[in-house]
């Protein structure tokens, strides 16, 4: 397989893998891993700090050199890991392995969707518009069918063999399934087929059909999860794994004792990441009526839950969210009432997962005094909580690539002063 790439590419990728292996063996990585376990087990410690760089990676990464698709996927993974440590140096733990993903094909709700993308000044296709096949829920409900999915075992094996032959003597190669990572965004999946405005109107115009739609998409999601379980496609995510909206899953509370006996992975052995950003425009009572029952059904299946992304959760906390089964981490977004949620989570078994505003880093010049004040306020509101600070949705460093690392340094300085 590696004959498909040049000798120069082979040397280049192996050098990147060697660098990752070297970084993974640094003492600081063992310290960070220990801190994550302490944190996720609610045993105290300082807040963990994550700077998610995927959205601004073009500001830090060099152009990809490989041409082969499998080689480019590996190159991106190695570059992201190495450059995150070199130029951001947050609390991510350098992986002492390389991931090869299960390739799962899916036609969601068996509906064809067309996405139109627009490029920005740097050629990045960030903005998009979508053609929604459901124009009226009453007239078009018949178009919605069970999702169609399949496992591409041949491609997965070829990719695994390719990476193993190329760098398997440097780092262990691990099969990993991330297909569920953003899948339990149930309202997003509905919006994808009918648009936000139609969903909002349908809750009023066709309440029974809207209930039926949420039930259908929840059942469809559960069937997809069950199919993965039955076909042994689920992979554990209780170690150095992305567990939800920027956070990491290090815990000894998963997997279950049943897994330890049988070796068979079920959803109960896993973290699940879920959110309902699209329902921010409805009242708590409508959220309770239409949305919450679906998330409750899915949450019951899993071991631990990370809930939320950019949506504010304070308005639905008391009426619904505090009772979500297996909830361990709650996203406190820039639009959330930090003070209220700090009071609610103080002394609880749930983690205050704060998302600071991305504007301080991603818009204009870096105003360090204002940023310090912003972080100081967060730390004050999170006192008494198990807390983590996760930067997301920073789409550019505005030609100041040093800002990401400097922001992490300032957060750590504030933690030392206040925590």
DAWO-V821673 format. One record per residue. N is the residue number from 0. RES is the residue in one small letter. OMEGA is omega in whole degrees, 0 to 359 (999 if undefined). Layout:
n->{N N}
res->{RES RES}
omega->{OMEGA OMEGA}
This chain:
n->{0 1 2 3 4 5 6 7 8 9 10 11 12 13 14 15 16 17 18 19 20 21 22 23 24 25 26 27 28 29 30 31 32 33 34 35 36 37 38 39 40 41 42 43 44 45 46 47 48 49 50 51 52 53 54 55 56 57 58 59 60 61 62 63 64 65 66 67 68 69 70 71 72 73 74 75 76 77 78 79 80 81 82 83 84 85 86 87 88 89 90 91 92 93 94 95 96 97 98 99 100 101 102 103 104 105 106 107 108 109 110 111 112 113 114 115 116 117 118 119 120 121 122 123 124 125 126 127 128 129 130 131 132 133 134 135 136 137 138 139 140 141 142 143 144 145 146 147 148 149 150 151 152 153 154 155 156 157 158 159 160 161 162 163 164 165 166 167 168 169 170 171 172 173 174 175 176 177 178 179 180 181 182 183 184 185 186 187 188 189 190 191 192 193 194 195 196 197 198 199 200 201 202 203 204 205 206 207 208 209 210 211 212 213 214 215 216 217 218 219 220 221 222 223 224 225 226 227 228 229 230 231 232 233 234 235 236 237 238 239 240 241 242 243 244 245 246 247 248 249 250 251 252 253 254 255 256 257 258 259 260 261 262 263 264 265 266 267 268 269 270 271 272 273 274 275 276 277 278 279 280 281 282 283 284 285 286 287 288 289 290 291 292 293 294 295 296 297 298 299 300 301 302 303 304 305 306 307 308 309 310 311 312 313 314 315 316 317 318 319 320 321 322 323 324 325 326 327 328 329 330 331 332 333 334 335 336 337 338 339 340 341 342 343 344 345 346 347 348 349 350 351 352 353 354 355 356 357 358 359 360 361 362 363 364 365 366 367 368 369 370 371 372 373 374 375 376 377 378 379 380 381 382 383 384 385 386 387 388 389 390 391 392 393 394 395 396 397 398 399 400 401 402 403 404 405 406 407 408 409 410 411 412 413 414 415 416 417 418}
res->{x x x x x x x x x x x x x x x x x x x x x x x x x x x x x x x x x x x x x x x x x x x x x x x x x x x x x x x x x x x x x x x x x x x x x x x x x x x x x x x x x x x x x x x x x x x x x x x x x x x x x x x x x x x x x x x x x x x x x x x x x x x x x x x x x x x x x x x x x x x x x x x x x x x x x x x x x x x x x x x x x x x x x x x x x x x x x x x x x x x x x x x x x x x x x x x x x x x x x x x x x x x x x x x x x x x x x x x x x x x x x x x x x x x x x x x x x x x x x x x x x x x x x x x x x x x x x x x x x x x x x x x x x x x x x x x x x x x x x x x x x x x x x x x x x x x x x x x x x x x x x x x x x x x x x x x x x x x x x x x x x x x x x x x x x x x x x x x x x x x x x x x x x x x x x x x x x x x x x x x x x x x x x x x x x x x x x x x x x x x x x x x x x x x x x x x x x x x x x x x x x x x x x x x x x x x x x x x x x x x}
omega->{184 174 181 179 185 177 178 179 179 180 181 181 178 177 177 179 178 178 178 179 179 180 182 181 178 180 182 180 176 178 179 179 177 179 179 179 177 181 184 175 175 183 178 185 181 175 174 185 181 174 183 190 183 184 178 185 181 178 184 185 171 176 178 182 185 180 178 185 180 180 180 178 177 180 180 180 181 180 180 181 185 184 174 180 184 190 178 175 174 184 171 176 179 181 174 181 174 179 165 188 166 177 179 178 182 170 190 181 178 179 177 179 179 180 178 184 177 181 177 183 179 179 180 181 182 180 179 172 185 172 184 184 178 181 175 188 181 183 191 183 182 180 185 180 176 179 179 183 180 180 178 183 182 180 181 181 179 179 179 180 179 182 180 180 185 187 183 177 181 179 176 179 187 173 186 180 178 186 180 191 178 186 183 171 195 179 177 180 177 179 180 182 184 180 184 183 181 177 181 179 183 177 180 185 184 185 181 178 178 174 180 180 179 179 181 185 176 177 178 179 181 178 177 177 180 178 178 179 183 181 175 180 179 176 182 178 183 178 180 184 173 187 177 172 174 185 184 196 184 177 172 177 173 357 184 175 179 176 182 178 189 185 182 184 173 177 179 180 192 161 168 179 180 177 178 182 187 182 181 183 180 183 175 180 176 174 180 183 189 194 189 182 180 180 178 179 182 183 180 185 192 181 179 188 165 181 169 176 180 184 173 184 188 183 180 185 187 185 187 198 182 182 180 183 172 181 179 180 182 180 177 190 177 181 184 175 184 184 180 183 175 178 182 186 182 178 181 175 179 186 178 187 188 174 178 177 178 188 182 183 189 182 175 180 183 179 185 179 180 179 178 180 179 181 179 179 178 183 178 182 183 179 181 177 164 193 171 182 188 178 180 172 170 190 175 174 175 177 175 188 180 188 183 180 180 178 177 179 181 178 180 177 180 177 179 182 193 191 999}
